[in-house]
C-alpha cells in the first residue's frame, strides 16, 4: 500500500511540474515539441485523476446514503436531496478539471 501511495505521489509531482513548464511558455507558435507533449500528458493525467477521485467520492456518497436509507426508510426523503446535491458538487469538480485541461490543450 505504501508503494502504491508513493507512486501516486510521484505521479502527482510529475503532473504538477509538467503543468508549470507548460504555463511558463511564452507563445503558442514557438513552443518546443517536448513542451507540447508534456502539456498533453499533464492534461490527460489531470482529467484521469479527477475522474478517478470523483468516481470514488460518488461511490462512497451513494453507498452511505443507501446505508442510511436501509437503516431508516422513513428518512429517505431527507437523505436523497442532500445526496443529489453532493453528487452534483463532486461532478462539478471533475468538470472543472476537464475545463482546465482543455484550456491547457487549446493554449498550444
Secondary structure, DSSP 8 states (H G I E B T S, - for coil): -HHHHHHHHHHHHHHHHHHHHHHT---STT--HHHHHHHHHHHHHHHHHHHHHHHHHHHHHHHHHHHHHHH-GGGHHHHHHHHHHHHHHHHHHHHHHHHHHHHHHHH-
